[in-house]
């Protein structure tokens, strides 16, 4: 069972989460917040690193997060009335220069983020929400944490966030959404604004849902018969159904090619970025499809080549022997079986900045970003602009665009020793190679 498969098993109840304490009434007046993010994160288990687990598959702009012993830490940009630290930083907007504890929550097991807002699940299955609410992302609840905080839902197994919408899987096998319906993200056939959470309407005959994952402007779900569904924006083949163009899918449709792969190889991870998707199977194979912009789908072996500018309408094999995957806006990262990490897509935003030869990765090609020299990596993650990996010793390493310190543990480029320009010169907006983030419980 690979790292990603363990998270799926946890979400479907095959593994047990142990709560060390339950969250009672919160007596704080403001909330933490982050930025733009699409993330599907699986529930953490005992064999996931006990010290640090980074936010996974997020599109947070200039904000990053990590879970440390059940507590949530944020760094980078903050604002919009919801501040990291549970109010310790005051009002307004600015930057968190060191990872800041979000005090209202304990026993956090799962976290995702959409644009300027977070969702987190605690060990008892309660779903908490905070941050901006311009598209009803908070499901009718206030953006700032009030004196007595109310969970958005209960008995929640996992949560996934696209740019301005969220979807979560409940223990009863249903999927619910909040946020914008602009591209069909609510999954109920209604494209009008909706304040409260709504249940996704799946086709007749759909079994109990066991997985939900996010793309940048849509969602995937899988039922207990291995059927794969997509809803939201299907742009440049991003749904994986072999169609190009730009379509708004307002209720879930089955994606036969992905169903066939999940049925034959099992499911470890399914999600995507802006107009592309990625599947990691239990077998350890990674398949990609969709947009070729910035080589977001990474290319594929065989007669097709990654750099000829063509979109992929149907899934193609990218990598084998993979333990874990995290994708974001236009990048992907893969934890290999030997503990190394490879990345592809936009090199400045958490992809592979340089090739192993040392040359700037001008084509955004698939390349090694961590060679295992400090011990094996055990997890990959990141946000919209930042890639990350966690090592077996529990340390967290990040790289990418360092707006407000997101890629350098809150440090500005002037204070970050690994800051580079887009051409590799010193003292720029980007971080390369990866920086070790100091997160202290």
Protein Blocks (a to p, Z undefined) as FASTA:
>chain_A
ZZklmmmmmmnopaccddfbdcdddddfbdcdddddddddddddfkbcfkbccdehiabe
hiacddeehiacdedjdeehiaghihpnogajdddfbdcddfkbghiabdcddehiacdd
dfkopacdeddfklopnnopafbdcfbdcdfbehifbdcddfkbccdddfkopacdedjf
klopnonopabdcfbdcdddddehiacdfbdcddfkbccdddfkopacdedjdeehlnon
opacjdddfbdcddfklmmmmmmnopfbdcddehiacdddfkopacdedjfehhlnnpae
hjbdfklopacfbdcdfbghiabdcddfkbccdddfkopacdedjfknopafbafkopac
fkopacdfbeolnopafbdcddfklccdddfkopacdedjfehhlmngopafklmmkbcc
fkopahifbdcddddddddZZ
